[in-house]
Amino acid sequence: RVGGELFPVLQMPWLQDATPLNVYIGEIVNGPAAVRRLREAWRKLIMETERERFAHGDLQHGNVWVRHG
């Protein structure tokens, strides 16, 4: 309930084959191409969440995981 209005909630399982955002950034910080790819992926994610009117209750580096490979 937000401001008296009910909103649906989705709980997702933790990814098993991913890296926390802060750790991943530490791994790629010296790789401009990888940083650009991450930046573009993040930009796309934000645009999609805004378009879908989706919100995350605790968006911080420990709750953002990156799959790469």
C-alpha positions as CSV (number, residue, x, y, z in Angstrom):
1,R,0.0,0.0,0.0
2,V,1.4,3.4,-1.1
3,G,-0.5,6.5,-0.3
4,G,-3.5,4.4,0.5
5,E,-3.5,2.7,-2.9
6,L,-2.7,-1.0,-3.3
7,F,0.1,-2.1,-5.7
8,P,1.1,-5.6,-6.8
9,V,4.3,-7.0,-5.4
10,L,6.7,-9.4,-7.1
11,Q,9.4,-11.3,-5.2
12,M,12.1,-12.9,-7.3
13,P,14.7,-15.5,-6.4
14,W,18.4,-14.4,-6.2
15,L,20.4,-15.1,-9.3
16,Q,23.0,-17.9,-8.9
17,D,25.3,-17.0,-11.8
18,A,25.6,-13.2,-11.5
19,T,27.8,-10.6,-9.8
20,P,26.7,-7.7,-7.5
21,L,26.9,-4.4,-9.3
22,N,29.6,-2.9,-7.1
23,V,31.9,-6.0,-7.5
24,Y,31.3,-6.1,-11.3
25,I,32.2,-2.4,-11.6
26,G,35.4,-3.1,-9.8
27,E,36.2,-5.8,-12.3
28,I,35.5,-3.7,-15.4
29,V,36.6,-0.2,-14.2
30,N,39.7,-0.2,-16.4
31,G,37.8,-1.5,-19.5
32,P,36.1,1.4,-21.3
33,A,34.2,-0.9,-23.7
34,A,32.7,-3.0,-20.8
35,V,31.8,0.2,-18.9
36,R,30.0,1.5,-22.0
37,R,28.1,-1.8,-22.3
38,L,27.1,-1.6,-18.7
39,R,26.1,2.1,-19.0
40,E,23.9,1.2,-22.0
41,A,22.3,-1.8,-20.3
42,W,21.6,0.4,-17.3
43,R,20.0,3.1,-19.4
44,K,17.8,0.5,-21.2
45,L,16.8,-1.0,-17.9
46,I,15.8,2.4,-16.5
47,M,13.8,3.3,-19.6
48,E,12.0,0.0,-19.5
49,T,11.1,0.3,-15.8
50,E,9.8,3.9,-16.4
51,R,7.7,2.8,-19.4
52,E,6.2,-0.1,-17.4
53,R,5.7,2.0,-14.3
54,F,7.8,-0.5,-12.3
55,A,9.4,0.4,-9.0
56,H,12.1,-1.4,-7.0
57,G,11.7,-1.0,-3.2
58,D,15.5,-1.2,-2.5
59,L,17.5,-0.3,-5.6
60,Q,21.1,-0.2,-4.4
61,H,24.4,-1.9,-5.5
62,G,23.8,-5.0,-3.3
63,N,20.4,-5.6,-5.0
64,V,21.5,-5.1,-8.6
65,W,23.3,-8.1,-10.0
66,V,25.0,-8.4,-13.4
67,R,25.1,-11.4,-15.6
68,H,28.0,-11.5,-18.0
69,G,30.0,-14.0,-19.8
